[in-house]
Amino acid sequence: MRALRLALLVLSAAFCGSSRAAGLDDAWAGTGWGEPPQDIQRHFGARGLALLQPIDFGDSYAPLVVRDVAVGGITLITYYQFDKTTHGLKRVQLERPRHLVNPAVIRGVFLALDAEYGAPDTQCGTLPGPTTANEGAAEYVWKREGAVIRAIFRDTSLQVLGGCYSPACGLTTQLLLRISRPAEDRGTCPPPPTGAQLRAPR
């Protein structure tokens, strides 16, 4: 892991002006789990955009987004997800539009998290294959200050098919950051689909 972190620092020097993850703190500091949408809206003021039609996330819904949260100098859209039953804040999810995700973005976000929180507590990887629609994935999990931070990178490119699973390899399809309380996310690796193989990112 030490060698990987050093390699990432070298590879991303030309792309990242700052490796601090202050933007991630900006996305959830001052909010509280279980708070209703109106309180979160009040917290962010004009930065919070109320959606005409909330986005359905299965176990939750997002009626509010903040579009200007930057992590490692990379701007992400933040979705505030509320429990469908209690209508309290359940999860904070940050995304980068897929067409704007590239190797520099992956490295910038990963290095910002690494600089702020240190080495991930958990690392997971799923090999591409028929059971995963030929999509590879890498996940990194940090447990800090009563929250679980999960970074998820997914890709279907030839680079992933070649078996490369770290941000240095150029995952280019999807970037997600999820902030949850431990009761919602135990911080473990997700179970692999039947027939898929798991291995930690190199």
N, C-alpha and C positions, 0 to 999 in steps of 0.2 A: 504493500500500500504506500509506503514511503516513496518508493521509486515511481509509482504511478503519479503521486501528487507532485513530485518534482518535475516529471515529464509534462504534466498538464500545465504547470506554471510556465515552463519554457515555451510550449506550443501556443499558449494563449497570450503571451506578452504583447503581441502586436494587436490584439483585439480588445483587451480589457483595460480601461483606464483606472478602474477601481475594482477591488475584489471584495469589498465589504458588502454584507447582505442587509444593510440598514433598511432597504426597501421592503424586505420581507417583514420586518418588524413594523413598518409603516402600515402593512396590510391588516394587522390584527392587534397591535398594541392599543390599549385603551378600550377594547371591546371585551365582552364576557360571554362565555358559553351560556346558552339559554336566553340571551337577550332577544326581545322581539324586533322585527324589522324596523319599526319606527325609531327605536333607540339607536340602532346601527346607522340609520339614515341621518339622525341628528348628530351623531359622532362625526360623520364625514362631511356633513353640510353639502355645499354645492358640488363637491367631488363625487358624491354618491348619485348614481344615475338610476332612478326608479324605472323599471321596465314595464311597458304597457301590458305585456304578457309574461308572467314569470316562467323561467326555464325549469323544466322538470328533470330532476336528477335521480328519479327512482324513489329513494328513501327520503328525499328532500326536494325543496324547490328554491330557486334563486330569484327573488323579486328585485334585487339590487346588485349593481356592479360598480366597481371603481376602475377606471381605465388607465390610470397613470402611475401605477406602482412599479418602480424600477428595482430590479435585483441584479447586481453586478453591471449596472448601466443598461440593462435590457428591460424594456417596458413590457409589462404583463397586464392582462386583464384579470381582475379579481372578482370572483363570484362568491357572494355570501349566501350559503345554503342553510335553510331553516327546516326544522323537523315538521313534517306534515301534520302531526298530531298536536304537538305542544306549541308550534310556531316559534320556537326558540332557536337561536343560532346553534347549528350542529357541526358545521365544517366551513373552512375557508379554502377555496380552490383558486389557484392562479394558473393561467394558461397563456401561451403565445400562439397567435393564429398560425396554423400549419404552414401556410405559404411563406411565413417569415422565420421559420425555424431552420437553422443551418449549423454547421460545426462550430462557428464562432459563438453563436448564441448558446449552444449546449455548454461549451467550455466556460463562457462567462458566468452563466448561472451556477454551474457546479462549483467553480472556484470561489464564487461569492459565498455560497453556503459553507464550503470547506474552510474558508478563512474566518467566517463568523462563528461556526459551531465545531470546528475540528473535524477529525475523521468520522465518517458515518458509523453508527452503531451496528447497522445491518446493511448488507449488500446482497442483491438478488439478481438473477438473470434467467431469462427463458429463451431457449433456442427456437428459431423459426422452424416451422414444419406444418404438415397438414392440419394438425389439431389447433394451431394458432393462426391459421390463415396466412402462413408464411411470414408472420410478424414476430420479430425479436423484440425483447424488452429488457431494460435495465432499471433497477430501482435502488435508491439509496435512502436510508432512514436515519433520522436524528431524533433522540429523545431529550428535550431540553425544556426546563422551566414549566413543567406540567403540561407540555404539548408534544405531540408527535408530528414531525415534519417529514413528509415523504416526497421525494423527487422521483418522477417517473419519466423515462425516455422510451419511446416506442418507434420502431422503424421497420420498413419492408425493403430497404435498399439492398443492393448486392453486397455492400460492405458488411451488413449484418448477416447476410447469408453466408459470408465467409467466416463468420464466427467471432466477430469483434464486438465487445459489449461495454466499453468504457466511453466516456464523453470524448476522449481523444480520437475515437474511431469515426466520428462524423455522423452520428445518428441525426436524421433530418426530417422525421415525420411528425412526431408529437412530443410536446414538453408540458408536463403537468407538475404543479407543486400543491400538495394538500396539507393543511394544518388541521389537526383534530385533537381532541382530548383523548387520553389513554383509554377511556372507557369505549371509545368509538374505533380506535386503531391500536392494536397491541404492539405494533411496530415489528411484526414478523413478516417473513416472506409469504406472498400469496401462494396457495396450492397450485401446482402446475396442472395444466389441462392433461387429460388422459393421454399418455404416450409422449408427452413433451419431456424434455430434459431440463434440469436446472443447474446452473453453475454461477458462482460469483463473478461479477465483472472483473476483468483483468486491469 
